[in-house]
Amino acid sequence: MSKDMHTIRKTEDNEARLAKRDAETQMALGTFITVLAVPVIIGTLWADDMHQRVVNVSAGIVLLSIGVGLLSYGWFKRSRLMRMDSPDS
């Protein structure tokens, strides 16, 4: 019986570590995409005509929203996991 409890606890710990890893990966990816969006938006200043400006701004805004969304979702998920792991809970 104790062997079964040990494997159950080990599996729960593994799932918690994987969830934390996934949240941190989402935060890293969100940061990368957000940083990538900044030069795209700045590139609008050197665009020659209106069509290029519209494409740069829309692509920059889409990248920025995806990056901020991933970053905030990962941050929320990680903070929730950290609260569940704290001994005060």
PyRosetta script that sets phi, psi and omega in degrees:
from pyrosetta import init, pose_from_sequence

init()
pose = pose_from_sequence("MSKDMHTIRKTEDNEARLAKRDAETQMALGTFITVLAVPVIIGTLWADDMHQRVVNVSAGIVLLSIGVGLLSYGWFKRSRLMRMDSPDS")
pose.set_psi(1, -42.6)
pose.set_omega(1, -178.7)
pose.set_phi(2, -65.9)
pose.set_psi(2, -28.6)
pose.set_omega(2, 178.0)
pose.set_phi(3, -66.5)
pose.set_psi(3, -39.3)
pose.set_omega(3, 177.4)
pose.set_phi(4, -65.1)
pose.set_psi(4, -41.6)
pose.set_omega(4, 179.6)
pose.set_phi(5, -65.2)
pose.set_psi(5, -35.9)
pose.set_omega(5, 179.3)
pose.set_phi(6, -65.2)
pose.set_psi(6, -42.7)
pose.set_omega(6, 179.9)
pose.set_phi(7, -70.0)
pose.set_psi(7, -33.6)
pose.set_omega(7, 177.1)
pose.set_phi(8, -65.1)
pose.set_psi(8, -46.6)
pose.set_omega(8, 179.6)
pose.set_phi(9, -63.2)
pose.set_psi(9, -39.9)
pose.set_omega(9, 179.4)
pose.set_phi(10, -63.8)
pose.set_psi(10, -40.0)
pose.set_omega(10, 178.5)
pose.set_phi(11, -66.5)
pose.set_psi(11, -41.2)
pose.set_omega(11, 178.1)
pose.set_phi(12, -63.6)
pose.set_psi(12, -41.9)
pose.set_omega(12, 177.9)
pose.set_phi(13, -63.7)
pose.set_psi(13, -40.3)
pose.set_omega(13, 179.7)
pose.set_phi(14, -64.5)
pose.set_psi(14, -42.4)
pose.set_omega(14, 178.7)
pose.set_phi(15, -63.6)
pose.set_psi(15, -39.6)
pose.set_omega(15, 178.9)
pose.set_phi(16, -66.0)
pose.set_psi(16, -41.4)
pose.set_omega(16, 177.9)
pose.set_phi(17, -65.1)
pose.set_psi(17, -40.1)
pose.set_omega(17, 178.9)
pose.set_phi(18, -66.1)
pose.set_psi(18, -39.5)
pose.set_omega(18, 178.5)
pose.set_phi(19, -65.0)
pose.set_psi(19, -40.7)
pose.set_omega(19, 177.6)
pose.set_phi(20, -65.7)
pose.set_psi(20, -40.6)
pose.set_omega(20, 178.3)
pose.set_phi(21, -62.6)
pose.set_psi(21, -41.9)
pose.set_omega(21, 179.1)
pose.set_phi(22, -63.4)
pose.set_psi(22, -40.9)
pose.set_omega(22, 179.2)
pose.set_phi(23, -64.8)
pose.set_psi(23, -41.3)
pose.set_omega(23, 179.0)
pose.set_phi(24, -68.8)
pose.set_psi(24, -33.5)
pose.set_omega(24, 176.3)
pose.set_phi(25, -66.7)
pose.set_psi(25, -40.5)
pose.set_omega(25, 177.3)
pose.set_phi(26, -64.0)
pose.set_psi(26, -38.3)
pose.set_omega(26, 178.2)
pose.set_phi(27, -65.7)
pose.set_psi(27, -41.6)
pose.set_omega(27, 179.4)
pose.set_phi(28, -65.9)
pose.set_psi(28, -42.2)
pose.set_omega(28, 178.8)
pose.set_phi(29, -66.3)
pose.set_psi(29, -40.3)
pose.set_omega(29, 177.2)
pose.set_phi(30, -62.9)
pose.set_psi(30, -40.7)
pose.set_omega(30, 177.1)
pose.set_phi(31, -63.6)
pose.set_psi(31, -43.7)
pose.set_omega(31, 179.7)
pose.set_phi(32, -61.0)
pose.set_psi(32, -47.5)
pose.set_omega(32, -178.1)
pose.set_phi(33, -67.4)
pose.set_psi(33, -35.9)
pose.set_omega(33, 177.5)
pose.set_phi(34, -64.7)
pose.set_psi(34, -44.7)
pose.set_omega(34, 178.6)
pose.set_phi(35, -65.4)
pose.set_psi(35, -35.3)
pose.set_omega(35, 178.1)
pose.set_phi(36, -67.6)
pose.set_psi(36, -29.7)
pose.set_omega(36, -178.3)
pose.set_phi(37, -72.9)
pose.set_psi(37, -28.1)
pose.set_omega(37, -176.3)
pose.set_phi(38, -62.0)
pose.set_psi(38, -49.2)
pose.set_omega(38, 178.0)
pose.set_phi(39, -64.6)
pose.set_psi(39, -29.7)
pose.set_omega(39, 177.9)
pose.set_phi(40, -65.2)
pose.set_psi(40, -42.8)
pose.set_omega(40, 178.9)
pose.set_phi(41, -69.1)
pose.set_psi(41, -40.0)
pose.set_omega(41, 178.1)
pose.set_phi(42, -65.8)
pose.set_psi(42, -32.5)
pose.set_omega(42, 178.4)
pose.set_phi(43, -61.5)
pose.set_psi(43, -15.5)
pose.set_omega(43, 177.4)
pose.set_phi(44, -62.8)
pose.set_psi(44, -30.4)
pose.set_omega(44, -179.1)
pose.set_phi(45, -63.5)
pose.set_psi(45, -29.0)
pose.set_omega(45, -177.9)
pose.set_phi(46, -101.0)
pose.set_psi(46, 9.0)
pose.set_omega(46, 179.0)
pose.set_phi(47, -72.3)
pose.set_psi(47, 141.9)
pose.set_omega(47, -174.7)
pose.set_phi(48, -80.4)
pose.set_psi(48, -47.6)
pose.set_omega(48, -178.2)
pose.set_phi(49, -122.4)
pose.set_psi(49, 177.1)
pose.set_omega(49, -174.1)
pose.set_phi(50, -65.0)
pose.set_psi(50, -36.5)
pose.set_omega(50, -179.8)
pose.set_phi(51, -61.1)
pose.set_psi(51, -43.8)
pose.set_omega(51, 178.9)
pose.set_phi(52, -65.7)
pose.set_psi(52, -38.0)
pose.set_omega(52, 177.7)
pose.set_phi(53, -63.6)
pose.set_psi(53, -43.4)
pose.set_omega(53, -179.3)
pose.set_phi(54, -64.3)
pose.set_psi(54, -42.5)
pose.set_omega(54, 180.0)
pose.set_phi(55, -65.0)
pose.set_psi(55, -44.4)
pose.set_omega(55, -179.7)
pose.set_phi(56, -63.6)
pose.set_psi(56, -45.6)
pose.set_omega(56, -178.4)
pose.set_phi(57, -65.9)
pose.set_psi(57, -44.4)
pose.set_omega(57, -179.0)
pose.set_phi(58, -67.0)
pose.set_psi(58, -40.1)
pose.set_omega(58, 177.9)
pose.set_phi(59, -65.4)
pose.set_psi(59, -40.5)
pose.set_omega(59, 178.6)
pose.set_phi(60, -63.9)
pose.set_psi(60, -42.4)
pose.set_omega(60, -179.9)
pose.set_phi(61, -67.4)
pose.set_psi(61, -39.7)
pose.set_omega(61, 178.1)
pose.set_phi(62, -64.0)
pose.set_psi(62, -46.9)
pose.set_omega(62, 177.9)
pose.set_phi(63, -61.3)
pose.set_psi(63, -42.8)
pose.set_omega(63, -179.7)
pose.set_phi(64, -63.7)
pose.set_psi(64, -42.0)
pose.set_omega(64, -179.8)
pose.set_phi(65, -68.2)
pose.set_psi(65, -39.8)
pose.set_omega(65, 177.2)
pose.set_phi(66, -64.1)
pose.set_psi(66, -44.0)
pose.set_omega(66, -179.4)
pose.set_phi(67, -63.9)
pose.set_psi(67, -46.4)
pose.set_omega(67, 179.4)
pose.set_phi(68, -66.3)
pose.set_psi(68, -37.4)
pose.set_omega(68, 177.5)
pose.set_phi(69, -62.8)
pose.set_psi(69, -46.4)
pose.set_omega(69, 178.1)
pose.set_phi(70, -65.0)
pose.set_psi(70, -41.3)
pose.set_omega(70, -180.0)
pose.set_phi(71, -63.1)
pose.set_psi(71, -45.8)
pose.set_omega(71, -178.6)
pose.set_phi(72, -70.9)
pose.set_psi(72, -36.6)
pose.set_omega(72, 177.6)
pose.set_phi(73, -65.4)
pose.set_psi(73, -43.5)
pose.set_omega(73, 177.6)
pose.set_phi(74, -64.1)
pose.set_psi(74, -39.7)
pose.set_omega(74, 178.8)
pose.set_phi(75, -63.7)
pose.set_psi(75, -45.5)
pose.set_omega(75, 179.4)
pose.set_phi(76, -62.5)
pose.set_psi(76, -45.5)
pose.set_omega(76, -178.4)
pose.set_phi(77, -64.7)
pose.set_psi(77, -41.5)
pose.set_omega(77, 179.9)
pose.set_phi(78, -67.1)
pose.set_psi(78, -41.6)
pose.set_omega(78, -179.9)
pose.set_phi(79, -66.7)
pose.set_psi(79, -35.2)
pose.set_omega(79, 176.6)
pose.set_phi(80, -66.0)
pose.set_psi(80, -41.1)
pose.set_omega(80, 177.6)
pose.set_phi(81, -66.6)
pose.set_psi(81, -37.1)
pose.set_omega(81, 179.7)
pose.set_phi(82, -67.7)
pose.set_psi(82, -37.7)
pose.set_omega(82, 177.5)
pose.set_phi(83, -66.3)
pose.set_psi(83, -35.8)
pose.set_omega(83, 179.3)
pose.set_phi(84, -70.2)
pose.set_psi(84, -31.0)
pose.set_omega(84, -179.7)
pose.set_phi(85, -81.8)
pose.set_psi(85, -18.2)
pose.set_omega(85, -176.4)
pose.set_phi(86, -66.7)
pose.set_psi(86, 144.2)
pose.set_omega(86, -177.9)
pose.set_phi(87, -71.2)
pose.set_psi(87, -14.6)
pose.set_omega(87, -179.7)
pose.set_phi(88, -72.7)
pose.set_psi(88, -22.3)
pose.set_omega(88, -176.8)
pose.set_phi(89, -68.7)
pose.dump_pdb("model.pdb")
